[in-house]
Amino acid sequence: MTVVVGVDGSPPSRTALRLAAQEARCRQVPLIAVSAYEPPLGKPAGGYPIGTLHTGDDERATTESARSPAPQPADQPKGDVPR
């Protein structure tokens, strides 16, 4: 078994990554984080960009993000909320 999670750098995807890391750790299975790129329709002038490999710094940043505690929700207002 492997835990797979999609990431795009947004706050919700960082939360999903953190939860997936916890799940993988509990199950003692590998974790794979994936992202996708869909090129625009048609061939771009100058060709397609060359894909870049993730560096060690990218991998460390992703790991640290997954290990950091989840942000706590802001206090909710008490009483009536103006509309």
VODOTI-203500 format. One record per residue: residue in one letter; chain; y, z, x of N, C-alpha, C, O in turn. Coordinates in steps of 0.001 Angstrom, whole numbers, plus 500000, padded with zeros to 6 digits. Layout:
N
(rec 'A' 'A' (Y Z X) (Y Z X) (Y Z X) (Y Z X))
...
This chain:
83
(rec 'M' 'A' (498818 500000 500851) (500000 500000 500000) (501240 500000 500893) (501237 500592 501972))
(rec 'T' 'A' (502285 499340 500440) (503573 499289 501120) (504669 499440 500077) (504559 498878 498987))
(rec 'V' 'A' (505715 500179 500385) (506871 500297 499501) (507878 499233 499936) (508237 499151 501111))
(rec 'V' 'A' (508332 498412 498973) (509295 497347 499247) (510523 497588 498380) (510403 497877 497189))
(rec 'V' 'A' (511716 497469 498985) (512965 497673 498244) (513957 496583 498639) (514054 496208 499808))
(rec 'G' 'A' (514685 496085 497658) (515728 495103 497915) (517043 495799 498190) (517397 496766 497515))
(rec 'V' 'A' (517774 495302 499192) (519059 495896 499549) (520119 494812 499676) (519830 493682 500070))
(rec 'D' 'A' (521361 495179 499332) (522467 494232 499481) (523713 494902 500049) (524779 494288 500101))
(rec 'G' 'A' (523585 496147 500470) (524718 496855 501059) (525566 497616 500063) (526465 498353 500467))
(rec 'S' 'A' (525309 497460 498771) (526096 498163 497760) (525655 499623 497676) (524553 499962 498108))
(rec 'P' 'A' (526511 500495 497121) (526104 501894 496961) (524804 502063 496158) (523965 502870 496556))
(rec 'P' 'A' (524600 501334 495041) (523322 501495 494339) (522117 501068 495188) (521051 501677 495096))
(rec 'S' 'A' (522278 500030 496010) (521130 499618 496821) (520863 500618 497938) (519716 500779 498356))
(rec 'R' 'A' (521905 501296 498432) (521672 502346 499429) (520923 503516 498802) (520074 504133 499445))
(rec 'T' 'A' (521240 503817 497542) (520499 504856 496826) (519046 504432 496645) (518134 505233 496851))
(rec 'A' 'A' (518828 503170 496259) (517463 502664 496095) (516700 502720 497417) (515516 503057 497438))
(rec 'L' 'A' (517374 502393 498515) (516742 502458 499832) (516354 503889 500166) (515259 504140 500671))
(rec 'R' 'A' (517247 504822 499887) (516965 506233 500164) (515754 506707 499357) (514876 507383 499893))
(rec 'L' 'A' (515708 506351 498070) (514579 506758 497232) (513282 506094 497686) (512225 506724 497687))
(rec 'A' 'A' (513365 504830 498069) (512176 504125 498558) (511675 504757 499850) (510467 504866 500056))
(rec 'A' 'A' (512594 505174 500726) (512200 505835 501973) (511493 507151 501679) (510505 507491 502330))
(rec 'Q' 'A' (511998 507883 500705) (511342 509138 500320) (509941 508869 499769) (508991 509580 500097))
(rec 'E' 'A' (509823 507845 498935) (508522 507497 498351) (507536 507078 499439) (506380 507501 499430))
(rec 'A' 'A' (507991 506251 500371) (507120 505806 501466) (506686 506999 502320) (505534 507085 502746))
(rec 'R' 'A' (507610 507903 502559) (507288 509087 503365) (506249 509947 502642) (505284 510403 503255))
(rec 'C' 'A' (506446 510167 501340) (505498 510986 500572) (504104 510358 500552) (503097 511058 500664))
(rec 'R' 'A' (504056 509048 500411) (502767 508343 500348) (502221 507993 501726) (501092 507517 501852))
(rec 'Q' 'A' (503032 508231 502764) (502667 507917 504143) (502251 506446 504286) (501196 506118 504829))
(rec 'V' 'A' (503142 505571 503768) (502925 504126 503836) (504166 503466 504426) (505231 504082 504467))
(rec 'P' 'A' (504043 502207 504887) (505215 501509 505444) (506286 501239 504383) (505995 501128 503192))
(rec 'L' 'A' (507521 501138 504848) (508659 500767 504007) (509213 499446 504518) (509449 499284 505716))
(rec 'I' 'A' (509420 498503 503605) (510042 497229 503946) (511285 497066 503084) (511209 497092 501856))
(rec 'A' 'A' (512436 496897 503742) (513697 496630 503050) (513977 495136 503178) (513954 494588 504280))
(rec 'V' 'A' (514244 494477 502041) (514474 493033 502057) (515824 492696 501435) (516333 493414 500575))
(rec 'S' 'A' (516383 491592 501893) (517576 491030 501268) (517377 489523 501227) (516557 488978 501966))
(rec 'A' 'A' (518115 488865 500379) (517946 487422 500217) (519295 486732 500269) (520330 487317 499952))
(rec 'Y' 'A' (519257 485483 500673) (520451 484656 500705) (520112 483347 500025) (519131 482696 500383))
(rec 'E' 'A' (520908 482957 499055) (520710 481678 498384) (521873 480774 498752) (523010 481026 498354))
(rec 'P' 'A' (521593 479720 499510) (522690 478825 499896) (523244 478105 498672) (522522 477906 497695))
(rec 'P' 'A' (524500 477717 498710) (525074 476978 497595) (524351 475647 497411) (523719 475139 498337))
(rec 'L' 'A' (524452 475091 496204) (523813 473813 495926) (524408 472717 496800) (525603 472721 497096))
(rec 'G' 'A' (523576 471800 497199) (524048 470704 498039) (524035 471101 499503) (524003 472285 499838))
(rec 'K' 'A' (524060 470117 500355) (524064 470384 501791) (525500 470620 502247) (526362 469763 502051))
(rec 'P' 'A' (525762 471775 502855) (527122 472053 503305) (527506 471162 504481) (526660 470790 505295))
(rec 'A' 'A' (528766 470831 504558) (529263 470042 505689) (529031 470831 506968) (529380 472009 507041))
(rec 'G' 'A' (528460 470209 507952) (528186 470901 509207) (526809 471524 509251) (526441 472122 510262))
(rec 'G' 'A' (526028 471402 508172) (524663 471943 508159) (524612 473395 507716) (525630 474003 507387))
(rec 'Y' 'A' (523414 473926 507715) (523193 475309 507301) (523446 476255 508466) (523221 475896 509622))
(rec 'P' 'A' (523917 477474 508162) (524144 478432 509252) (522816 478854 509874) (521784 478905 509204))
(rec 'I' 'A' (522866 479149 511143) (521667 479638 511830) (521472 481092 511432) (522402 481895 511499))
(rec 'G' 'A' (520255 481423 511017) (519957 482793 510637) (520053 483708 511841) (519649 483336 512942))
(rec 'T' 'A' (520581 484896 511638) (520677 485850 512732) (519640 486942 512531) (519381 487360 511402))
(rec 'L' 'A' (519066 487390 513591) (518104 488484 513531) (518857 489803 513496) (519941 489938 514063))
(rec 'H' 'A' (518263 490757 512826) (518866 492086 512807) (518723 492706 514192) (517674 492599 514828))
(rec 'T' 'A' (519763 493337 514637) (519744 493987 515943) (519208 495406 515808) (519030 495913 514701))
(rec 'G' 'A' (518960 496022 516920) (518533 497421 516910) (519576 498307 516254) (519234 499272 515570))
(rec 'D' 'A' (520866 497979 516461) (521936 498764 515828) (521865 498644 514307) (522063 499631 513599))
(rec 'D' 'A' (521582 497430 513794) (521440 497240 512345) (520291 498086 511809) (520428 498745 510779))
(rec 'E' 'A' (519165 498066 512507) (518006 498832 512062) (518287 500330 512078) (517894 501046 511158))
(rec 'R' 'A' (518975 500812 513133) (519311 502239 513193) (520265 502624 512060) (520112 503690 511463))
(rec 'A' 'A' (521241 501776 511759) (522194 502065 510677) (521477 502132 509339) (521780 502998 508517))
(rec 'T' 'A' (520526 501226 509108) (519757 501240 507855) (518926 502504 507764) (518864 503134 506709))
(rec 'T' 'A' (518288 502879 508860) (517460 504091 508871) (518316 505327 508614) (517936 506193 507826))
(rec 'E' 'A' (519472 505413 509277) (520354 506562 509068) (520860 506620 507636) (520984 507704 507067))
(rec 'S' 'A' (521152 505463 507045) (521612 505423 505659) (520531 505939 504722) (520820 506660 503767))
(rec 'A' 'A' (519292 505571 504996) (518182 506006 504143) (517930 507502 504280) (517491 508152 503330))
(rec 'R' 'A' (518206 508047 505457) (517939 509466 505696) (519078 510373 505274) (518873 511578 505131))
(rec 'S' 'A' (520275 509832 505071) (521421 510672 504727) (521290 511154 503286) (520724 510454 502446))
(rec 'P' 'A' (521810 512342 502997) (521707 512868 501637) (522491 512015 500646) (523533 511446 500971))
(rec 'A' 'A' (521964 511943 499436) (522624 511166 498387) (523958 511812 498033) (524064 513038 498016))
(rec 'P' 'A' (524991 510991 497747) (526277 511567 497342) (526132 512282 496000) (525393 511842 495119))
(rec 'Q' 'A' (526846 513381 495871) (526800 514159 494641) (527809 513596 493647) (528898 513181 494041))
(rec 'P' 'A' (527453 513576 492344) (528397 513059 491351) (529640 513945 491274) (529574 515154 491494))
(rec 'A' 'A' (530768 513318 490959) (532028 514055 490819) (531934 514966 489601) (531194 514691 488657))
(rec 'D' 'A' (532688 516044 489640) (532712 516944 488488) (533201 516199 487261) (534157 515426 487325))
(rec 'Q' 'A' (532538 516440 486156) (532931 515812 484900) (534049 516629 484271) (534030 517857 484342))
(rec 'P' 'A' (535036 515957 483649) (536111 516722 482993) (535574 517563 481841) (534622 517169 481167))
(rec 'K' 'A' (536168 518684 481627) (535777 519580 480544) (536646 519284 479325) (537795 518863 479456))
(rec 'G' 'A' (536089 519507 478153) (536852 519346 476922) (537014 517892 476523) (536226 517032 476916))
(rec 'D' 'A' (538050 517630 475734) (538298 516281 475236) (538790 515372 476353) (539566 515774 477220))
(rec 'V' 'A' (538315 514144 476302) (538742 513146 477269) (539646 512166 476539) (539226 511603 475528))
(rec 'P' 'A' (540890 511934 477015) (541780 510987 476327) (541173 509590 476302) (540499 509169 477242))
(rec 'R' 'A' (541425 508888 475210) (540907 507521 475078) (541990 506525 475239) (541739 505322 475158))
